[in-house]
Amino acid sequence: MEVRTRIAPSPTGDPHVGTIYISLFNIAFAKKNNGKFLLRIEDTDQTRSHPTYEQNIYKSLKWAGLHWDEGPDIGGPYGPYRQSERLDIYKKYVMQLVEEKKAYYCFATKEELEEMREIAKKTNQRSGYDRRYRNLSEEEVEKRLKENQKFVIRLKVPLKGECVFDDEIRGQIKAPYADIDDQILLKSDGFPTYHLANVVDDHLMKITHIIRGDEWISSTPKHILLYEAFGWEKPKFMHMPLLLGKDGKKLSKRKNPTSTFFFKETGFLPEALNNFLTLMGYSMPNEKEIYSMEEFIESFDPKRVGQSGAFFDITKLEWINQQYIINNLSEKDLLEKLKNWQFNDEYFLKLMPLCHSRIKTFSDFIELFDFMFIHHLKYTEELFNIKDVTQDQKKYIIQIIMQLLEKVDTIKAQDIDKISKDVAELLRVNHKKVIMPLLFASIQGKHQGPPLFSSSEILGKDRVRARFLSAIEFLGGISNKKMAELNKLLERNELYTIFEKKL
């Protein structure tokens, strides 16, 4: 039997460094066993999926030097490899389950689902669907379908017993069926959920080993139920330890730079990033810390994969990157890398309009644009000193601007200009006296400098975002509770109250 692994990212945002992390282990296991590694695009979330995001997935994986044997861009014997092109396949299989009474039509409305949540909350019960449409007669189902009532299709999860499965890393895992809802398989828009599409695709694409993050452990019983309902052989499961942020929680973009492009644009070597990521979930023989991808593949053994979460320590990444620069690059190679990074005509030509009328001597250029080449800006209390604005208010303002910028794919000068003015209006504060000084301090590490919005566009979304995160951390950070309160004010259009009362 040929070993086959896969990575299946969703094109719903910036390419996450976690995609490279999981890809590395899938590639290592496949290559170690002379197997195949494939890329599949899971684009069934039609509200968030976008072709640009899909292209960014390809770009980020290729920058990391990762290659796949089959995928949407290169084809293969089990395509199509884009889920939006496989809708007829999913419908065929979900209708099979309905006909075999293993799945059913559910006509629950939004109001009914909300009522279920409220009742569960009041009675201190587990929140979830109460299965009220599970046992409708065929006549009642036909009647509702003829009336064009909206529906989803749900899996009939056993009401008793437990799912027991072996994980190649964690050993035996048990999950009571009582803790599992009747999962939606087909949404009201005709698109499959992750659970159905994932299982059908993995089976039809002959995936033998599923290597993914351990946040998917709770979904595995649902997938196993589907394999059993179809009568298919189950693949083997390996759940990798999560990448954790400083707070000990799953690495999230709310508190950490997570876009692959951030690491590329900041000047990390892809080989060093790969080395670092494999080190997060794996211990090499003799505790070796610096090694090539070839060495990693040659030594790969699932028994050496850790079970506890791995802290994403960027200081460690910087040290590994330094080792690669020292030991793998000649001085001539280093110069070429620097040129390709940002010391090239293309990048400098972007800066010329911002400095042409602002420098008296060539040496002024360095002082004017140092922030364009620096990763760690030197923040000071004096830099963020704004009259009549508290420390908390400053970090809330930066957080709000950052969240609104998340809605644009690529930062343009006019975007950040408009958003900053919108925030000033929402907060009822002076744009020039409050917002602009905060932005200059966060993005440039200065009281003033070259045109802020144009230089932000050149820096790019990922680096600007990372600077906002650093500024918020410097100002004391925002707790999850405060973040929830801030989001409520944003939803209710009541942000101005953070200047009227303490949040």
N, C-alpha and C positions, 0 to 999 in steps of 0.2 A: 504494500500500500504506500502510495506517495504521500509524504507529509506536506500539508498545505496550510499556510497561515494567512492571515489578512489583517489589514487595518481599515477601519470604516469611518472616517471623520465626516462630520456634517458641515456643509458650507454655510455656516450661520454667523460668522464673525471673523475676527482676525485669527490667523493660524496659531493655535496654541502649542506651546513647547511640549505639552503632554503628549501631543500626537507623535512627535519625534521620539519621545521617551518610550512609548508603547511600540512604535515601529521598530526600534532598535532590537527589542527582545523578540519580536515576531520574526525579523530578518535573521537574527542569530540562530534561533531554533530551527527555522526552515533550512538555512544554509548548512548548519551543523549536520542535518539529517538528509542532505542532498535533495531537499524539497523545493517548493515554490512559495513565493510571497506575493500576495496580490493586494491591490488598492481598489476599494469600492467607495463610491460617494453616496452617502445616505442623505438624500435631499428631499425627504418626504415632508419636512416642515416647510410648507409653501409660503408661510408668512415671513420667515426669516432667511430662507435659502436664497442665494444670489450667485450668478455665474462668476462675478468678480471674486467672491470668497473661494469658489472652487479653484479658480486659477491661482489664487494665493496659496492654497494647499499644495498644489504642484510646485510652485516656486519655492516654498519653504522646505519641502522635502528634498528637492533637487539641490538647494543651497547646502543642506546638511549632507549631501553626497549619498542619499538613500535612493535605491532603485527597486522597482517592482517588476515582476514577471508578467503580470496581467493587470489591466486597468482601463478606465474609460478613455484615456488618451492613446493607449497602444493596443487595445483590444485583447482578445484571448478566446479560448474555446467555450467559456461559460458566460459570455456577455448577454445583454448589456450590463455594464458595471456601474451604471447610474440608476438609482432606485426609481426615479421619476419615469424612467423608460421601461419599467417592469410592472406597471399597474395591473395589466391583464393577468399576469402570473399570480399576483397576490390575490386578486378577486377569485380566481379559479380555486385556489387552495382554501380560502376562507369559506367559500360556498360549500366546499366539500365537508368542512367541519360542521356547518349549519345543517346540511342534509343528514349527517351522521349523528345529529343531536349533541355534538360536543361544543357547539357555540350557538349563540342565539341573538335575535334582534332585541335591542334595548331602545325604548322610545322615551327615556327619561329626559325631561326638559331642564333647562338651566335653573328654573325656579324649583323644580323637584330636587335637583342635586344640591342646591343651596339649602333647602329645607332639611335634607338628610344630614348635611354638615352641622346645621344648627342643633338638630335633635341630638346628634352624637356629642356635640359640645356640652349641651345641657345635662345629658345623662352620663357624661364622663366615659363614653364608649369610644372605641377606635373609629376615627373618622373614615368614611368610605361609602361606597355604593351599597345599598341594602338589598340588592338582588330582586327588586319588586317585579321586574319583567322577565325573570328567568324561566317561569313556568307558564307563560301564555299559551293558550291553545293555538293550533295552526289556523283555525278560523279567525281568531282575534288578530293574529299577526297579519293574515291576508287582508283583513278589513282595514287595518291601520296603514298598510303599504299602499292600498288603493286610494286611501285618503291623502297620500303623499306626506304622511307624518315623517318628520326627521328621525333618523335612527343611527345608531352605531351597532357594531357587532361585537359581542363580548364572549370571552372564553368561559366555559363552565369549569370553574375550579372546584375540586373536591371539597366537600364541607367538613370532612374529618380526615385524620391521618396527618402524615408529614412527608415532605420531600427529603430524601437522603441522597447525597451525591458526593463523589470524591473529587477533591481539587488537587491537582498535581503539585501544588505548593503548600496548601494549607491542610491537606488531609481531608477527613470526612466532615461534611457540613450538613446540619439538619435544619429544616425550616417547616414549622407547622402550617398546614394549608389554611387554618383559621386566620392567619395573619395576612393572607393574600386575597386581594379583591378579584372579582371576575374581570379580568383585564380586557380593556378595549383592544380589539384586533384591527377593526376597520373603522376609520373616523367618518363623521357625517359628510365630509367632503369627498369621500370615496378613496382617500389616501390611507395606506396602512399605517399602523403605529410602528414604532421602533421594534417592538417585540415580535410582531408577525413577520415583518420584512426581514429582520435580522435572521430569524430561524429559517425561513424559506430560502433566503439567499445563501446562507452558510451550507445548507443541505445541497442545494442545486449546484453550488460552486465547489462542492466536495471538500469543504474545510474540515481538516482532521483535528486541529488544535486551536482553541480560542484563547488567546493571550490578551488580557485586557486589565484595566484598573480594578481594584477591589471594591470600588463604589458600585460595581455591577453584580456583586455577590447576591444582593437581595433580589435581583431580577432573574438570576439563574434558575430558580424553581419554576418560574413562569415559562422560561424557555424549554426546560426539561419537559414540562407538561405538554407543550406543543409538539416536541419531538415524539413523545409517547402517543399523543392523539393522532399524529400522522403515521405512526408505526415506523419511524425512521431511526437509524442508529445515531446515538448521540456522539458528538465530538468530545474530546477531552478538554477540560477547563483548567486554566492557570490564571489566577488573579494576582496581579502585581501590586506591591505596596504603593500607596498614594504618595505623590509629591506634596509635601507640607510646607506652608509658609512659616514665618517667624512665630505666629500665634498658635502653631501646632495644629491648625486646621488645613483642609484641602487647599492647595495653592489656587488662589482665585485672583482674577484680574482686578478686583475691587481694592486689593491691598498690595498686589505685586505686579511687576512687569511680567506678563506671560506670553506676549506675542513673540513668535520666532523672529520676526523682523526687528524687534527691539535689539536682540542679541547680535543680529547681523549688522545693524546700523551703528551699534555702539562699538563695534570693532572686535568681537570675539571670533576666534577661528572655529569653523564648524567641527573640525576634528576634536578640538578641546571640549566643545559643548557636548558632543556625542560621548566622549570619555567620561565627562562629569555625570551625564544622565544615566549611563549604565552603572556607574559607581553608586548612584542613588539607590538602586534596587538590587545590587549584586555585590558579592565579595569575591574577588579574583583569588586564585591560588597564591599563597605566600603574601596575601594582603597587598598585592601590587596595586598602585594607584594610577600610574601613567602607562597606558597601553594602547595599541592600535585596534581598529575594528577587526582586523584579521585575527589578532591574538584573542580578542573577546569571543569571536565565533568559535575558534579552535577549542577554547576552554569551557564553552558554555555548558552548564549543567543546571537544570531547574532546581536541584536540591540546594544550590548556592544562592538562590533568590531569597531575599529577606521577607519577613512577614509584617514587620512593623513599618509605619510610614517613614519616609525619608525626608529630612529637612533640606529644602532647596536653599543651600547656603551660598549666596552669590560671592562671598569672600573666597570660598573654596574654589568656585568656578574661576575666579580671577587668578588664583594661584596656579590652577591647572593650565589655564591659558598662557600664563607666563612661562611655565615649563615647556610648553610647545614652542613658544617663540624662541626661547633660549636654545633648546635642543634640536628643534626640527627646521628652523629657518636660518639660513646664512644671512649675513648683513645685506647682501644684494637681494635675497628673497624677501627680507623684511621690508626693504625699500619698495619693492614691487607691490607688496601687500598694502602698504600705507598709501601708495598711489591709487591702487584700485579701490581702497576704502573711501577716502575723502580728499586726498591730495592729488586731485586730477582736474583737468580743464573743465569738465562738465560741472563739477561741484563748485569750483571757484567762480565760474561765470555766473552762477546763481547769486553769488555774494557781491559781485561788482556793482550792480545798481544800488545796493544798500550802503556802499562805502565810497562811491565815486566822488561825492561832494562832501564827505565827512572826514577824510583823513588829510593831515598836513604833510606827513611823511609816510613812507612805506611801513615803517615800524609801528605806526598807529594802527595798522590793520590787525596786528596780533592782539593788541589791547581791546580793540573794538569787537573782534569776533572770537575771543578765546572760548566763550560758552558754546560755540558751534562744534568744538573739538573735544571738550571736556565731558567726562562721564559724571564725576562727582563734583557738583557745585558746592562752594563753601558758603553755606547759609549762616547768617548771624542774626541775633535779636534785633540789632539796629536796622538791618536790612528790611525786616518786616514791621518796623515801627510806624504805625499809621494812627494818627490822632483820633481818639474817641472810638476806636475799633478794638474789641477784645480779642484775645488769642483764639477763643472758640469761634467767634464770628469770622475771623480770617480763614480758619481751616474749613468752615462750612461753605464759605464763598468759593474757595478753590474746588471743593468737592462738587458743588453744584455745577460749576463751569465744566469740570471734567466729565460729569455724567451727561451733560447736554452735548458735549463734543463726541461722546460715544455713538451718537446717532448718525454721524457723518462717516463715510468710508475713508476719505482722505481729507486732511485739514487743508483748507484753502484760507488765504488771508482774510477774505470776506466772511468766512464762516466764524472764525474766532472773534472777529470784530463784531459781528452781529450778535453772537451768543453773549459776549461780554456786556454789550449794551442792554440786551434783553434781561440779563441777570441784574444789572444795576436798576433797571425799571421794576423788576419783580421784588427786589429788596428795598426799593425806594432810597437808594444811596447815590452819591455822586460818582459817576463813572470815572472822571478824571482824577479825583482825589482818593478814591477807595479801590476801585477795580484795577485801574492801570498800574498803580504801585505794586499791588499784589501779584499781578501777572509778570511785571518786569522782574520782581524778586524771585518768583518761582521758576520762570523759564530761562532768564538770563543771569540770575544771581547778581543783579545790579539794580541801582536806582533808575538808571536810564541807559540807553544803548541804541543800536540801530533799530529801524522800524520793527516794532514788536510783532505785528501780525504777519508781515512778510517773512521775517526770520523764523517764526513758528512754522510757517508753511514749509520752509526749507528743512527745518529740523525733522518734520514729519510727525504724524499722529502718535506713534509709539514712544518716541523720545520725549515729546511734550507731555504725554500722559505719565511717563516715568518720573518726570520732574515734578508734576503735580503731586504724585504719591510721596515723593521725597519731602516736598514742602509740608504736606499734611503731617507726615511723620515727625518732621522737625518741630512742628507746632504742637505736638502732643498726641496726634492720632485721633481717630473717631471710633468710639465703641460701637458694637453692633446695635445696642439699644438706641444710642443717639442717631445712628444712621437710619434706623427704622422711623424715628420721629421726624428726621429731616425729609425723608421720602414722603411721609404723609403730608407734611407742609407743602412739598412740591406738587403733589397730586391735587391738593385743595387750593392751590394758588395762594398760599398764605405764608410765603417765604419771608415777607416783610416782618413777620412777628419775631424773627430771631433778633431783630434790633429793638423790639419793644419789650421782650421778656427773655429770661434765660431759657435756653432750650435744654 
